[in-house]
Amino acid sequence: MARSNKIVVPDAKQSLDSFKMEVANSLNVNLKQGYNGDISAKEAGSIGGNMGKRMITYAEQHERQHDEVNYSP
């Protein structure tokens, strides 16, 4: 099955780009706007992997908060 990088929520592109730059900066990877073919596969993977970890952490925290608010014994 072919995968697609189609943007599902077009308004989120700018936010994701900013998030990617934030993660790259925290990892000391010199990421710039546009083409980044000069970074290694390891650096690119680090950025993507850390983005995923942070998104999962964010979702888990908000899920817990949601569960605590809606909990009724």
Order of alpha helices (4+ residues) and beta strands (2+ residues): alpha-alpha
